[in-house]
Amino acid sequence: MKDLPSPLSSLRSGWVPEGRPFHHLGSPPLRVWVWTAATLVLVVVAAVLWRNSDAAATDSTTTAPADAPTGAPAGAVSEVWSVSGDPRTADVVEGGRVLAGSDHGVRALDPATGEEAWRYTRGNAWLCGLTVTDGVVVAVFRTEDRCDEAVGLHAGTGVRAWTRNVNFRSDMTLSSTDRIVLAHSPTGIVTLDPTGNNIRWRYAPPSGCELLGSDAGDAGVAVLERCAGSRVLQLRLLDGFDGSAHWTRDLTLSDAEDAELLGADLLVGVRTGDEVELRSAADGALLTTLAATATAEGAARQSAIDGAVLVSAGGTLTAVEPGSGRRLWEAAATGLPGEPVSDDDRPRLTVPDSQGFAHRDAATGEELDRSVASGVPAGGTATTVGGTVVLRLPDGVRAYR
């Protein structure tokens, strides 16, 4: 038998048994360790960045557009669902959805069932303001000290329309009208395009003055401001698209009076003390006044429909002709109607009152029919969506069927 070389002599001579290739033993080269360490660092950094990113903190869903609402509210209705909390937006019905704000975002609900259709929430940011116009929900978020991120979402589906960075104060509020989103703070206002996301113009009050209120409407953007130590307020109407001044009026208050801007649709409305003043959009001239004595029905409020300004105050809803200030009709009410519903080319308003909801002819105020309901809170805005009446309140939303 042939002697085999010893292992030591084999290593020295380079001999290995047939079919068994020899591999030198030892540590991997330094470059392998460097590559491995770098890869691990990148994985850890990526995980940390993702965990702290806006994408990881965003919880969003989308849905198909809502079907066109059908039917009409019954003769007797009761509450079928509700959402508590500040809804944030003045108009909660858009695109066949009911919009409800929260501390971290917005949800869109089915009007009939209250079930969630879509949502957009940010776990790492706080909602500063929410509004809806032209089919787009505009939400502004605060990530640190200022409200610095805005997003536009299609109201019917929740699909993102746009995002942009902004630089607003943390106490800002949002409102809107057709093609205008208005961001308000005591030191100034900014207007945005809701569909194109660009900032149009800014306005700051004169030095030593602060904004008491602002509102965007088809008449323009109205601002009410007070200068330090003065009982004279200035009411201005600015152009909604370029910010140029249309007119300025001085309002003199007694020591016991306060003032509140109500709206800028068709007429500019201001509550001064226990009266509502409605002023011409053309030159600011006073056209008419309405009593605004505080009652259980809530504070004075203003809206508009085609051909009329609507004012809810002191338990009465008054329709005013915008050209002359003439009163068109009056009806008992505990709040405002929302958008009218067309019925055989006869627009109908859903007016909340002490007995439930009166469905009235928008042109004449005639009661066409009624949905009786008990315990309807005062101070809301009622909008009919198919067979559901949606009531927007300062502290939540309720639906009646």
Secondary structure, 3 states (H helix, E strand, C coil): CCCCCCHHHHHHHCCCCCCCCCCCCCCCCHHHHHHHHHHHHHHHHHHHHHHCCHHHHEEEECCCCCCCCCCCCCCECCEEEEEECCCCCCCCEECCEEEEEECCEEEEECCCCCCEEEEEEECCCEEEEEEEECCEEEEEEECCCCEEEEEEEECCCCCEEEEEEEEECCCCEEEEECCEEEEEECCEEEEECCCCCCEEEEECCCCCEEEEEEEEECCEEEEEEEECCCCEEEEEEECCCCCCEEEEEEEECCCCCCEEEEECCCEEEEEECCEEEEEECCCCCEEEEEECCCECCECCEEEEECCEEEEEECCEEEEECCCCCCEEEEEECCCEECCCECCCCCCEEEEEECCEEEEEECCCCCEEEEEECCCCCCCCEEEEECCEEEEEECCEEEEEC
